[in-house]
């Protein structure tokens, strides 16, 4: 074994256990991500300086929306994983679709579930779909960061084989004796921390005054970050590489680049609404 090679630290998959009740790290990542994101969303809504006038979304509405977006993440994420990543298995074992504790969630499916939740909730309550999407995407990197960390803790979704001389190459318990990239940490840094910082700076500089700008920026930057991260991440064994070395994660991220760019252009051209329009 090369001198600088790092052994993967041994983590228990159980984060907290009280009697027969156990909370796994994966579930804890989602719980903390949604909770912290909700608190951050409330802070953004209360800061009138970030909006053209007052926020078009009330605190009561964002409190109600949390349940909607949570269901969107869970239902969309699981549906996406079933359809995009392991459909033949679930056709043969349909009952396994509901065993969420065994893992198996798709970001792209979860994102589409959030889109449905945003559109449905906004239409039901007569609020701006784009502004609600901005808030949702502005806080989303918090959850992405935490869930990617739990992927690392669980020793899953590890990276491709790395040069043994790479100082941070790791031997993962289920990855054989091959030193690998800790791609979960790469993704946590790019899709979570970096994306959060970029969006937070944009928000501080008035991006929420242009509905759809944060939404489009999130979609575009996440798509770019995911494509870069996929170059270091081992493809799912049941899928492997697709056409021309593409992975499913790359393929699903390509449309995000187009949609994100279109939303950014439209938001910039549309400009900021007048205060009276924002309050209405």
C-alpha positions in Angstrom: 0.0 0.0 0.0 1.4 3.4 -1.0 2.7 5.4 1.9 0.2 8.3 1.5 -2.9 6.2 0.9 -5.7 6.9 3.3 -7.8 4.1 4.8 -11.5 5.0 4.8 -12.5 5.8 8.4 -15.0 3.4 9.9 -18.4 4.9 10.5 -21.5 3.4 11.8 -24.5 3.9 9.5 -26.6 4.7 12.5 -26.3 8.3 13.6 -28.6 8.1 16.6 -30.3 5.2 18.3 -32.7 5.3 21.3 -33.9 1.8 22.1 -35.4 0.3 18.9 -35.6 3.7 17.2 -32.6 4.5 15.0 -31.8 7.4 12.7 -29.4 6.8 9.9 -26.9 9.4 8.7 -28.6 9.5 5.3 -32.0 10.4 6.8 -30.3 12.9 9.2 -28.7 14.6 6.3 -32.1 15.2 4.7 -33.7 16.2 8.0 -31.0 18.8 8.8 -30.8 20.0 5.3 -34.5 20.7 5.1 -34.6 22.3 8.6 -31.6 24.6 8.1 -32.8 25.5 4.6 -36.2 26.4 6.0 -34.6 28.7 8.7 -32.4 30.3 6.0 -35.4 30.8 3.7 -37.3 32.6 6.6 -34.3 34.9 7.1 -34.3 35.8 3.4 -38.0 36.4 3.3 -37.8 38.7 6.4 -35.1 40.9 4.8 -37.0 43.4 2.7 -33.8 44.9 1.3 -33.3 41.8 -0.8 -36.5 42.3 -2.6 -38.2 44.9 -4.7 -40.4 46.2 -1.9 -41.4 43.4 0.5 -41.1 39.6 -0.2 -43.8 38.2 -2.4 -43.9 35.2 -0.1 -45.0 35.3 3.5 -43.5 33.5 6.5 -46.7 31.5 6.9 -46.6 30.4 3.3 -43.0 29.3 3.5 -43.8 27.3 6.7 -46.6 25.5 4.8 -44.4 25.0 1.8 -41.9 23.0 3.7 -44.2 19.9 3.8 -44.9 20.2 0.1 -41.2 20.5 -0.9 -40.3 17.6 1.5 -42.8 15.3 -0.2 -41.5 16.5 -3.6 -37.9 15.6 -2.7 -38.8 12.2 -1.4 -41.3 11.2 -4.0 -39.4 12.7 -6.9 -36.0 11.5 -5.7 -37.2 7.9 -5.3 -39.1 7.9 -8.6 -36.1 9.3 -10.4 -33.9 6.6 -9.0 -36.3 3.9 -10.0 -36.8 5.2 -13.5 -33.3 6.5 -14.3 -30.9 4.2 -12.5 -32.4 0.7 -11.7 -35.7 0.2 -13.5 -35.2 -3.5 -14.4 -34.6 -4.4 -10.8 -37.6 -2.6 -9.5 -39.8 -4.1 -12.3 -38.8 -7.5 -10.9 -39.1 -6.4 -7.2 -41.8 -3.7 -7.0 -42.1 -3.9 -3.3 -38.5 -2.7 -3.0 -39.6 0.7 -4.3 -41.0 1.6 -0.9 -37.9 0.5 1.1 -36.4 3.9 1.3 -34.2 3.0 4.3 -32.1 0.9 1.9 -31.1 4.0 0.0 -31.5 5.0 -3.6 -32.4 8.6 -4.4 -31.8 10.6 -7.5 -31.0 14.3 -7.3 -32.5 15.0 -10.7 -35.7 13.2 -9.8 -35.8 15.1 -6.5 -35.3 18.4 -8.3 -38.2 17.6 -10.7 -40.3 16.8 -7.6 -39.4 20.2 -6.1 -40.4 21.9 -9.4 -43.8 20.2 -9.3 -44.2 21.2 -5.6 -43.2 24.8 -6.3 -45.5 25.2 -9.3 -48.4 23.5 -7.5 -48.0 25.5 -4.3 -47.5 28.8 -6.0 -50.6 28.5 -8.2 -52.7 27.4 -5.2 -51.6 30.4 -3.2 -51.4 32.9 -6.0 -47.7 33.7 -5.5 -44.8 34.1 -8.0 -43.6 30.7 -9.2 -40.2 32.2 -10.1 -39.7 33.9 -6.7 -40.7 30.7 -4.8 -38.3 28.8 -7.1 -35.5 31.4 -6.3 -36.0 30.8 -2.5 -36.1 27.1 -2.9 -32.9 27.0 -5.0 -31.2 29.5 -2.8 -31.3 27.2 0.2 -31.0 23.9 -1.7 -27.2 23.7 -1.6 -27.3 23.3 2.2 -29.2 20.0 1.9 -27.0 18.9 -1.1 -23.9 19.5 1.0 -25.1 17.5 4.0 -26.4 14.6 1.9 -23.1 14.3 0.0 -21.3 14.2 3.4 -23.6 11.3 4.4 -22.8 9.6 1.1 -19.2 9.7 2.2 -19.9 8.6 5.8 -21.9 5.6 4.4 -18.9 4.7 2.1 -21.2 4.8 -1.0 -21.1 6.5 -4.4 -17.3 6.4 -4.2 -15.0 7.7 -7.0 -13.2 6.2 -9.9 -9.7 4.6 -9.5 -7.1 7.3 -8.6 -3.4 7.5 -9.0 -2.0 5.8 -5.8 0.3 8.8 -5.4 -2.7 11.1 -4.9 -2.4 12.1 -1.2 -6.1 11.9 -0.5 -6.9 8.7 -2.4 -8.9 6.2 -0.3 -9.6 2.6 0.0 -13.4 2.2 0.4 -14.8 -0.9 2.1 -17.0 -1.8 -0.8 -14.7 -0.5 -3.5 -12.1 -3.3 -3.5 -8.4 -2.7 -3.0 -8.2 0.1 -5.5 -7.4 3.6 -4.3 -10.2 5.9 -5.3 -11.2 9.5 -5.4 -13.4 10.6 -2.5 -15.8 12.0 -5.1 -18.6 12.5 -2.5 -16.4 15.2 -0.9 -15.7 16.7 -4.3 -19.5 16.9 -4.9 -20.1 18.3 -1.5 -17.7 21.0 -2.2 -18.9 21.9 -5.7 -22.6 21.2 -5.6 -23.0 22.2 -2.0 -20.5 24.7 -0.5 -19.3 26.5 -3.7 -22.9 26.7 -5.1 -24.2 28.0 -1.8 -21.5 30.7 -1.7 -22.1 31.9 -5.2 -25.9 32.1 -4.8 -25.6 33.8 -1.4 -23.3 36.5 -2.9 -25.8 36.9 -5.7 -28.7 37.2 -3.3 -26.8 39.8 -1.2 -26.3 41.8 -4.4 -30.0 41.9 -5.3 -30.5 38.8 -7.4 -33.9 38.1 -5.7 -35.1 41.4 -7.3 -35.0 39.7 -10.7 -37.4 36.7 -10.4 -35.9 33.5 -11.9 -32.3 34.6 -11.7 -31.3 32.5 -8.7 -33.4 29.6 -10.1 -31.6 29.7 -13.4 -28.2 30.2 -11.8 -28.7 27.2 -9.5 -29.8 25.0 -12.4 -26.9 26.0 -14.6 -24.1 25.9 -11.9 -25.4 22.6 -10.5 -25.4 21.1 -13.9 -21.8 22.2 -14.6 -20.7 21.0 -11.1 -22.4 17.6 -11.5 -20.8 17.0 -14.9 -17.4 17.9 -13.5 -18.0 15.7 -10.5 -19.1 12.8 -12.7 -15.6 12.6 -14.2 -14.3 11.5 -10.7 -17.3 9.4 -9.6 -17.6 5.7 -10.4 -20.8 5.1 -12.5 -23.5 2.9 -10.9 -22.6 -0.7 -11.5 -25.9 -1.6 -13.1 -25.5 1.2 -15.7 -21.8 1.7 -16.3 -20.8 4.2 -19.0 -23.3 5.2 -21.6 -22.5 6.6 -25.1 -19.1 8.1 -25.6 -18.2 7.7 -21.9 -21.1 9.7 -20.6 -22.7 8.7 -17.3 -26.4 8.9 -16.4 -25.5 11.8 -14.1 -23.9 13.7 -17.0 -26.8 12.9 -19.4 -29.4 14.2 -17.0 -27.4 17.3 -16.3 -27.0 18.5 -19.9 -30.7 19.7 -20.2 -30.1 21.7 -16.9 -27.4 23.8 -18.7 -29.9 24.8 -21.4 -32.8 25.5 -19.0 -30.6 27.4 -16.6 -29.1 29.6 -19.2 -32.6 30.4 -20.7 -33.9 31.3 -17.3 -30.9 33.6 -16.6 -31.3 35.4 -19.9 -35.1 35.9 -19.4 -34.5 37.1 -15.8 -31.9 39.7 -16.9 -34.0 40.9 -19.8 -37.2 41.1 -17.7 -35.4 43.2 -15.1 -36.6 43.9 -11.5 -40.3 44.5 -10.9 -41.3 47.8 -9.5 -42.0 47.8 -5.8 -45.8 48.0 -6.4 -45.6 44.9 -8.6 -43.7 43.0 -5.9 -46.2 43.8 -3.2 -49.3 43.0 -5.2 
